[in-house]
Amino acid sequence: MSDIKLNRAADPGAVLFYGLIALLTFAPLFWAGNRPLALLVMELAALALLVWRFWSPPAGGQRLFWPVWTFLALLFLLPLGQLLLAPFDLWANLPGRSFYADALRQASGDVALDWRAISLIPTMTEASGLALLPPLAVFLATIQLTTQQIVRLTLVFLGIATVQALLGLIQYGDGPDSVFRFGNTLMGDSASGTYINRNHLAGLLEMALPVGLALLAATVGQGRPSHASGGRGRRGRTFRQWLARFSVARLNQAALFGAVALAILLGLIFTRSRAGVIMAMLGILLCTLTFSYRLGGRNVYGLIGTFTATGIGLAGLIGLAPVLSRFTLQDPLEDGRWKIFDATVQAIGEFFPLGSGVGTFESVMRRFHPADFPGVTITRAHNDYLEWLLELGLMAAVLIAVWLLFYVRQWERVWKRGEWMQFRFVQAGAGIALLLMMLHSLMDFNLRIPANAVFTAFLAAVFFHRPLEEEQRRSSRRREETGEGESRPPSVPPIPPENQANPFAG
């Protein structure tokens, strides 16, 4: 017994599994990692996960193909590439640097200027590059786990989102002076959880909602395949077999996932984030279209079940419509957001194709600040894509295009005919959640918040994971195509020439 416990403790997959639980749980606790000390803890934990993942990878872990490795390498190494040094005269001729080069020449006087990093502010680029460690570690560690471990991690993720939603509901009901706001005085009229900004809590909850609905759809009416009933099929099932689908355990599980989805939805509504409620409505619509005819894996309720699920989904959308117009708050920057977009596009044209350097957005935008937008410091573009294009230039556009290609291609693998098992539902829910976050990033900067970046990386690993059975089928198919593994008769060694003659012949 002690040997079994020792082997479990030393299992590389178990170490990654519990390490991910710790990192995912810690990520939102201290202002969602949006403070130096909290981010430092996350980076150290991510570094430990990466070392363990490469030093002692789990047996049978998923093998990533070279396009994925290339994408991840570029994503992590591009900020480091912007730290490379160039002679000052060459640096001054790079796109967007001449303005700063003239200022440096005037400030230095007769002192010769030395080499400079490609990034305008190397320290900010270095810090931003290190901030990529947690999401990178979460993706690489999660992709190595089994489907059972990933489903358990998904339940942990839903538990984190549910706690945040319930905390937000308590904050809203307790008022702006609630002790449960932990000193956050910026969001006194809405729910914010342990986040500083209500829109970023909405970003977490809008990602969790499709995953919760996916597990609910996978649980409702789930039963054994039709061949388990003696091959009689759907028409030949007895009343007892139909009643077995409504066992107490299954009803409790479905009720639990339904309560989780409802709590997450209510928490999202009480963030009073317009973008969050819009994403929730879109998420409910997409989940309705995706899961209404796959309830329990095969939609054991038939056409009536499809119509019922569709009606419930549409009713939810209709109920959220007045919430959007009457309950949510208008973003104070909504009128000025387009001015920020215009100024950011102007800056992109100035620094394209190299970019100004990761983490330099706020400093660069002081030069391009709109004259008719006084009294505001532009710290973010409120559009992650524009901010990436400014800081990384052409390579940001390439990475975005490659990511979209990967995303669409993966939907072809996930969207298959036949019976869906629970993990397929989880993958589809994760894919919908990623789409919502991609759309929300057009109007906000959720991916700049460390906790939401980590959760997005986790959902990306879930969505792109290939179950072990699929890997085994692919490997066996390759062996069949190449002829490997076929049973062949053992090769017969040739007869030596001296033994070929019959000594008893005439």
Helices and strands as residue ranges (DSSP letters): H 2-9, H 12-26, G 31-33, H 36-55, H 66-81, E 85-86, H 88-92, H 98-108, E 116-117, H 122-130, H 133-142, H 147-174, G 179-181, H 198-219, G 226-229, H 239-244, H 248-269, H 274-291, G 295-297, H 302-326, H 334-351, H 361-365, H 384-392, H 394-414, H 422-440, G 446-448, H 450-464, H 468-482, G 497-499
